[in-house]
Amino acid sequence: MSEPGMSFDYEARFARARKLMEEKGFDALYVNAGANMYYLSGFTPTEGGWPVWLSALLLPLESEPVFVMTEMYHDIFVHNQAYVQDVRTYLDGQDPSGLLADLFREKGLSRGRIGVEDRMGFGDVSLLTSSVPGVKLVSGQEIFDRLRMVKDAQEIEILRRVCQIMDVGYETAMKVIKEGRTEAEAGMDVIRALVDAGSETLRVAGHFSTLSNRRIERGDAIDVDLAGVSYQQYYGDSARTIFVGPPTDEERARYDVVLEAYQRAMEMVKPGVEAQAVHRETVKVIRQAGYDMTWKVGHGIGLTPLGHEAPLLQEGATFALEPGMVHVIDPGVFLPGKHRDSPLHIESVVLVTRDGFELLTKFSHELLWV
C-alpha cells in the first residue's frame, strides 16, 4: 500500500497515459492492484486477484478515473492521499459483477476497447468479460511500460536512496560473512543492516533468499543479491559475489571475463544506443572467452518487487536508451560445483543521462573475498 504523504505529478501521468491510449485506439485502461495502480494513483490494495478479491482502477479516455475495491480496503484508502477519489466498493464474499457492469455502463464503455496488463489473472479476465460481455480486452502492456520506463526527478532521487541502502548491505556482508557462521546468522546481519539504513522490506534474493543453519565453508561463493531492498515503494536490485577464502585461479579467470563484460556494457550505456546491442556486446565478451551467459544483461527497476520491469536489455529489445531510464547491468556466469551453483556476477544500477550514464551503486566491482 502507499505511504501517506507521498505525492507525484499524477495529473501529468494520467495525461501521458491518455495520449498513449489515444494513439493505440483504447477507450480505457483497466488496472489491477499492484505497481501500475500505485504509479497512476498513489494507492494500491494488496495484490490478490479474483476470486480472492477484486481491486481495479478504471481509467477512461474521456472521463474521470474510478477505483473498485472492497469495503475493507476502502477503510485503509481513506487514510491515504490518493490522487483518485471516486471509489466504488463491495463486501468480501460479494459478487462484484453487477458493480462492474453498472460502472462500465455509466462510463459508456460497455462495448469499449479496454487495455489490460499482461499479468492480469484468468479469474479477473473471466470476471470482467462475464460482467461486461461487450468489451474487447487487449494488451495495454506497452502503455504501462512506456509510462514507467523513464523515471522523473523524484523517482530518481528515491532510487538513489535505494542504491545507497544496497551499498550498506555490501559493506556489511564483507564483515559478517565468515567461515563457520551459519547462513542464517550472516543473512540476518545483512538484512538488519539494510533495515537500519532505511529499507522498508525484510527481503533479499541470492544466497540469503532462504536462511538455513548450514555453516559457511571455505571455498564458498556467496551470491549477495539485494533484490528486494525498498524505499518509499521503490525497489532496488544489485549483486556482488563474495568468496570465502582466496578464489582459485579458475574463479579469478572467470571473474576477469565478467568484469570485462561489465565494463564493455557500461561503455555502451548512453542515449540512442539500441537496448539489445548492449546485451549482445556483453554476451559476446563472455562467449569469446569460452563461457556462456544465459540471462539478459539488464532490466529496469522501480515499483516492481524483486525485480524486473521495463526497460529490458535483452535480445529483441529494439528500442533506444533514453535519459531518465534506470536499469541494472548484470553480466555473469555460473560457478559449477559450488553450493547452490552460485552465479558469479556483477550487478549495478545505472541512470542514463543526456550524455552517458551515472552509476548509482557505488560499491566496489573488484574481486571480493573474506
C-alpha positions as CSV (number, residue, x, y, z in Angstrom):
1,M,0.0,0.0,0.0
2,S,1.1,3.6,-0.5
3,E,2.8,5.7,2.1
4,P,0.8,8.7,3.4
5,G,2.2,12.0,2.3
6,M,3.9,10.6,-0.9
7,S,2.9,12.7,-3.9
8,F,3.9,12.7,-7.5
9,D,2.5,14.5,-10.5
10,Y,-0.4,12.2,-11.1
11,E,-2.1,14.7,-13.4
12,A,0.8,14.5,-15.8
13,R,0.9,10.7,-15.6
14,F,-2.8,10.5,-16.5
15,A,-2.2,12.9,-19.4
16,R,0.6,10.8,-20.7
17,A,-1.4,7.6,-20.3
18,R,-4.4,9.1,-22.2
19,K,-2.1,10.3,-25.0
20,L,-0.8,6.7,-25.4
21,M,-4.3,5.3,-25.1
22,E,-5.5,7.6,-27.9
23,E,-2.6,6.5,-30.1
24,K,-3.5,2.9,-29.6
25,G,-7.2,3.4,-30.0
26,F,-8.1,2.4,-26.5
27,D,-11.3,3.5,-24.8
28,A,-9.9,2.9,-21.3
29,L,-7.3,1.2,-19.2
30,Y,-8.3,-1.4,-16.6
31,V,-5.5,-1.8,-14.0
32,N,-5.4,-4.4,-11.2
33,A,-3.8,-3.9,-7.8
34,G,0.0,-3.6,-8.0
35,A,2.7,-1.4,-9.3
36,N,0.8,0.2,-12.2
37,M,-2.1,1.1,-10.0
38,Y,0.2,2.8,-7.5
39,Y,2.1,4.6,-10.2
40,L,-1.1,6.1,-11.6
41,S,-2.9,6.9,-8.4
42,G,-0.7,6.8,-5.3
43,F,-2.6,3.9,-3.8
44,T,-2.9,0.1,-4.2
45,P,-4.5,-2.6,-2.2
46,T,-2.6,-5.8,-1.6
47,E,-2.4,-7.8,-4.8
48,G,-4.9,-10.7,-4.7
49,G,-6.9,-11.2,-7.8
50,W,-10.4,-12.6,-8.2
51,P,-11.8,-14.8,-6.7
52,V,-10.0,-13.8,-3.6
53,W,-10.9,-10.2,-4.2
54,L,-11.2,-7.7,-6.9
55,S,-9.2,-4.4,-6.8
56,A,-9.1,-2.3,-10.0
57,L,-8.6,1.2,-11.4
58,L,-10.6,2.1,-14.4
59,L,-9.1,5.0,-16.4
60,P,-11.4,6.0,-19.3
61,L,-10.1,8.0,-22.2
62,E,-12.7,10.8,-21.8
63,S,-13.9,10.8,-18.2
64,E,-12.6,10.6,-14.7
65,P,-10.9,7.5,-13.2
66,V,-12.6,5.3,-10.7
67,F,-11.4,2.7,-8.1
68,V,-13.2,-0.5,-7.4
69,M,-12.2,-2.2,-4.1
70,T,-13.6,-4.0,-1.0
71,E,-15.0,-2.1,1.9
72,M,-12.1,-3.3,4.0
73,Y,-9.6,-1.7,1.6
74,H,-11.7,1.5,1.4
75,D,-11.2,1.8,5.2
76,I,-7.5,1.8,4.5
77,F,-7.8,4.0,1.5
78,V,-9.3,7.0,3.4
79,H,-6.1,7.3,5.4
80,N,-4.0,7.7,2.2
81,Q,-3.7,10.7,0.0
82,A,-4.5,9.1,-3.3
83,Y,-5.0,11.2,-6.5
84,V,-8.2,9.3,-7.5
85,Q,-11.1,9.9,-5.1
86,D,-14.0,8.2,-6.8
87,V,-14.3,4.8,-5.2
88,R,-17.0,2.0,-5.7
89,T,-17.0,-0.7,-3.1
90,Y,-18.4,-4.1,-2.3
91,L,-18.1,-6.5,0.7
92,D,-15.8,-9.5,0.9
93,G,-17.7,-12.5,-0.4
94,Q,-20.0,-10.4,-2.5
95,D,-20.0,-10.9,-6.3
96,P,-18.9,-7.6,-7.9
97,S,-20.2,-8.4,-11.3
98,G,-23.2,-6.0,-11.1
99,L,-21.0,-3.2,-9.8
100,L,-18.6,-3.6,-12.8
101,A,-21.5,-3.8,-15.3
102,D,-23.0,-0.6,-13.8
103,L,-19.7,1.2,-13.8
104,F,-18.8,0.4,-17.4
105,R,-22.4,1.4,-18.5
106,E,-22.1,4.7,-16.6
107,K,-18.8,5.4,-18.4
108,G,-20.1,4.5,-21.8
109,L,-17.6,1.6,-22.0
110,S,-20.0,-1.4,-22.3
111,R,-18.6,-2.1,-25.8
112,G,-15.2,-0.4,-25.3
113,R,-11.7,-1.4,-26.3
114,I,-10.0,-1.9,-22.9
115,G,-6.3,-2.1,-22.3
116,V,-5.2,-4.5,-19.6
117,E,-1.9,-5.7,-18.0
118,D,-0.3,-8.8,-19.4
119,R,-0.1,-10.2,-15.9
120,M,-3.8,-10.0,-15.4
121,G,-5.0,-13.3,-14.0
122,F,-7.5,-15.7,-15.5
123,G,-10.0,-15.1,-12.7
124,D,-10.0,-11.3,-13.3
125,V,-10.3,-11.7,-17.1
126,S,-13.3,-14.1,-16.6
127,L,-15.0,-11.8,-14.2
128,L,-14.6,-8.8,-16.4
129,T,-15.7,-10.4,-19.6
130,S,-18.7,-12.1,-18.0
131,S,-19.8,-8.9,-16.3
132,V,-19.3,-6.7,-19.4
133,P,-19.5,-9.2,-22.3
134,G,-19.4,-6.4,-24.9
135,V,-15.9,-5.2,-24.1
136,K,-12.8,-6.2,-26.1
137,L,-9.7,-6.8,-23.9
138,V,-6.4,-6.0,-25.5
139,S,-2.8,-5.9,-24.1
140,G,-2.0,-2.5,-22.7
141,Q,1.4,-3.6,-21.5
142,E,3.3,-1.3,-24.0
143,I,1.5,1.7,-22.5
144,F,2.4,0.7,-18.9
145,D,6.0,0.0,-19.9
146,R,6.3,3.4,-21.7
147,L,4.8,5.2,-18.7
148,R,7.2,3.7,-16.2
149,M,10.5,3.1,-18.0
150,V,11.6,6.7,-17.9
151,K,11.8,8.0,-14.4
152,D,11.0,11.5,-13.3
153,A,13.3,13.6,-11.0
154,Q,11.6,12.5,-7.8
155,E,11.7,8.8,-8.7
156,I,15.4,9.1,-9.5
157,E,16.1,10.6,-6.1
158,I,14.2,7.8,-4.4
159,L,16.2,5.2,-6.4
160,R,19.5,7.0,-5.4
161,R,18.5,6.3,-1.8
162,V,17.7,2.7,-2.6
163,C,21.2,2.3,-4.0
164,Q,22.8,3.9,-1.0
165,I,21.0,1.3,1.2
166,M,22.2,-1.5,-1.0
167,D,25.8,-0.3,-0.7
168,V,25.4,-0.5,3.1
169,G,24.4,-4.1,2.6
170,Y,27.6,-5.0,0.7
171,E,29.7,-3.2,3.3
172,T,28.0,-5.3,6.0
173,A,28.2,-8.5,4.0
174,M,32.0,-8.2,3.8
175,K,32.1,-8.0,7.6
176,V,29.6,-10.7,8.6
177,I,30.3,-13.5,6.0
178,K,32.8,-15.7,7.8
179,E,33.8,-19.3,7.7
180,G,31.9,-21.2,10.4
181,R,29.0,-18.9,10.8
182,T,25.6,-20.1,9.6
183,E,23.9,-18.7,6.5
184,A,21.0,-17.5,8.7
185,E,23.3,-15.6,11.1
186,A,25.1,-13.8,8.2
187,G,22.0,-13.2,6.2
188,M,20.1,-11.7,9.2
189,D,23.0,-9.4,9.9
190,V,22.8,-8.2,6.3
191,I,19.0,-7.7,6.4
192,R,19.3,-5.9,9.8
193,A,21.8,-3.5,8.3
194,L,19.6,-2.8,5.3
195,V,16.6,-2.1,7.5
196,D,18.7,0.2,9.8
197,A,19.9,2.0,6.6
198,G,16.3,2.7,5.6
199,S,15.0,-0.4,3.7
200,E,11.3,-0.9,4.2
201,T,11.3,-4.6,3.5
202,L,12.9,-7.7,5.1
203,R,13.7,-9.5,1.9
204,V,16.7,-10.1,-0.3
205,A,17.4,-12.6,-3.1
206,G,20.5,-14.6,-4.0
207,H,22.2,-16.7,-1.3
208,F,20.2,-15.3,1.5
209,S,16.8,-15.7,0.0
210,T,16.5,-18.7,2.3
211,L,18.2,-18.6,5.7
212,S,19.5,-22.0,6.6
213,N,21.6,-23.4,9.5
214,R,24.2,-24.6,7.1
215,R,27.6,-23.3,8.1
216,I,29.6,-21.2,5.6
217,E,32.7,-23.0,4.4
218,R,36.0,-22.0,3.0
219,G,35.7,-22.2,-0.8
220,D,32.0,-21.0,-0.8
221,A,31.0,-18.3,-3.3
222,I,28.2,-16.2,-1.7
223,D,25.8,-14.5,-4.1
224,V,24.8,-11.3,-2.2
225,D,21.9,-10.3,-4.4
226,L,19.9,-7.4,-2.8
227,A,16.8,-7.5,-5.0
228,G,14.0,-6.7,-2.5
229,V,15.5,-3.7,-0.8
230,S,13.0,-0.9,-0.9
231,Y,12.4,2.7,0.0
232,Q,9.1,4.6,-0.5
233,Q,7.6,1.8,-2.5
234,Y,10.6,1.7,-5.0
235,Y,12.7,-1.5,-5.2
236,G,16.4,-2.0,-5.9
237,D,18.3,-4.9,-7.4
238,S,22.1,-5.3,-7.5
239,A,24.5,-8.1,-6.6
240,R,28.1,-8.9,-5.7
241,T,29.8,-12.3,-5.4
242,I,31.8,-12.7,-2.2
243,F,34.3,-15.6,-1.9
244,V,35.1,-17.3,1.4
245,G,38.9,-17.6,1.2
246,P,41.0,-16.7,-1.8
247,P,39.4,-17.6,-5.2
248,T,41.0,-20.3,-7.3
249,D,42.8,-19.5,-10.5
250,E,39.8,-20.6,-12.5
251,E,37.5,-18.4,-10.4
252,R,39.8,-15.5,-10.9
253,A,39.8,-16.1,-14.7
254,R,36.1,-16.2,-14.8
255,Y,35.8,-13.0,-12.8
256,D,38.1,-11.2,-15.1
257,V,35.9,-12.2,-18.0
258,V,32.8,-11.0,-16.2
259,L,34.4,-7.7,-15.2
260,E,35.5,-7.2,-18.9
261,A,31.9,-7.9,-20.0
262,Y,30.6,-5.4,-17.4
263,Q,33.0,-2.7,-18.5
264,R,32.1,-3.3,-22.1
265,A,28.4,-3.0,-21.3
266,M,28.9,0.2,-19.4
267,E,30.9,1.7,-22.3
268,M,27.7,1.4,-24.4
269,V,25.2,2.9,-22.0
270,K,24.2,6.2,-23.4
271,P,21.1,7.7,-25.2
272,G,20.4,6.4,-28.6
273,V,22.0,3.0,-28.2
274,E,19.8,0.1,-29.0
275,A,19.0,-1.9,-25.9
276,Q,19.7,-5.3,-27.5
277,A,23.1,-4.1,-28.6
278,V,24.2,-3.7,-25.0
279,H,23.1,-7.3,-24.3
280,R,24.7,-8.7,-27.5
281,E,28.1,-7.0,-26.9
282,T,28.2,-8.2,-23.3
283,V,27.4,-11.8,-24.2
284,K,30.0,-11.7,-27.0
285,V,32.7,-10.9,-24.5
286,I,31.7,-13.9,-22.3
287,R,31.3,-16.3,-25.2
288,Q,34.6,-15.4,-26.8
289,A,36.3,-16.4,-23.5
290,G,34.7,-19.8,-23.7
291,Y,31.8,-19.3,-21.2
292,D,28.1,-18.7,-21.6
293,M,25.7,-16.2,-20.2
294,T,22.1,-17.4,-20.0
295,W,20.2,-14.3,-18.9
296,K,19.5,-10.8,-20.2
297,V,22.2,-8.3,-19.3
298,G,19.8,-5.7,-17.9
299,H,16.4,-4.7,-16.7
300,G,14.7,-1.7,-15.2
301,I,14.0,-1.3,-11.5
302,G,11.3,0.7,-9.8
303,L,7.9,-0.3,-8.4
304,T,8.1,-4.0,-9.1
305,P,9.1,-6.1,-6.1
306,L,12.1,-8.3,-6.6
307,G,12.9,-7.1,-10.0
308,H,12.3,-7.0,-13.4
309,E,10.4,-4.3,-15.3
310,A,10.9,-2.2,-18.4
311,P,13.3,-1.4,-19.9
312,L,14.6,-4.9,-20.6
313,L,18.0,-5.1,-22.1
314,Q,17.8,-8.3,-23.9
315,E,17.7,-10.0,-27.3
316,G,14.8,-8.5,-29.4
317,A,14.8,-5.2,-27.5
318,T,15.0,-2.7,-30.4
319,F,14.2,0.5,-28.5
320,A,16.8,3.1,-27.9
321,L,18.1,4.0,-24.4
322,E,16.8,7.4,-23.2
323,P,17.8,9.8,-20.4
324,G,15.9,9.0,-17.2
325,M,16.0,5.2,-17.7
326,V,17.2,3.4,-14.6
327,H,18.3,-0.1,-15.1
328,V,20.8,-2.7,-13.9
329,I,23.8,-4.1,-15.8
330,D,24.2,-7.7,-14.8
331,P,26.7,-9.9,-16.7
332,G,27.8,-13.2,-15.2
333,V,28.4,-16.9,-15.5
334,F,27.7,-19.8,-13.2
335,L,30.3,-21.5,-11.0
336,P,29.6,-25.2,-11.4
337,G,30.0,-27.4,-8.4
338,K,29.6,-24.7,-5.8
339,H,27.0,-24.7,-3.1
340,R,23.7,-23.8,-4.8
341,D,25.5,-23.5,-8.2
342,S,26.3,-19.8,-7.3
343,P,26.3,-17.3,-10.1
344,L,29.4,-15.2,-10.4
345,H,28.1,-11.8,-11.5
346,I,28.4,-8.1,-11.1
347,E,25.1,-6.3,-11.0
348,S,25.0,-2.5,-10.6
349,V,22.3,0.2,-11.1
350,V,22.8,2.9,-13.8
351,L,20.9,6.0,-14.7
352,V,21.0,7.0,-18.4
353,T,21.9,10.7,-18.6
354,R,21.9,13.2,-21.5
355,D,25.5,12.4,-22.4
356,G,26.1,8.9,-20.9
357,F,25.3,7.4,-17.6
358,E,25.6,7.8,-13.8
359,L,26.4,4.8,-11.7
360,L,24.0,4.7,-8.7
361,T,25.5,1.7,-6.8
362,K,29.0,2.7,-5.7
363,F,30.3,-0.4,-4.0
364,S,33.5,-2.0,-5.5
365,H,33.4,-4.0,-8.7
366,E,36.7,-5.7,-7.8
367,L,37.1,-9.4,-7.0
368,L,35.9,-9.8,-3.4
369,W,36.8,-12.4,-0.7
370,V,36.8,-12.6,3.1
